[in-house]
């Protein structure tokens, strides 16, 4: 597909996102291993570094990977997705969820209203 040729925007976005996810995952692993204290402000700052490019990339991919574009370049058999190992996004998300789940500190909320049941 033309959008995925070398040096085009989608591939550049992929590189930037992977750099951000690698830093995000390294931070979470350091927190899990006890090397760092989990600080939501630091976690948010890491996410903010690549957040805008991630959202732009997802919007671009929705357009580029739409059925009308895919049919031009691929057969239905070629579009089947093989089973793969977890991606950086999946691993980073699982790491973040594990940290939050294992945390013994209560979650701080902005509102003092009780949570709905």
Helices and strands as residue ranges (DSSP letters): G 2-4, H 9-32, H 40-64, H 67-73, H 88-102
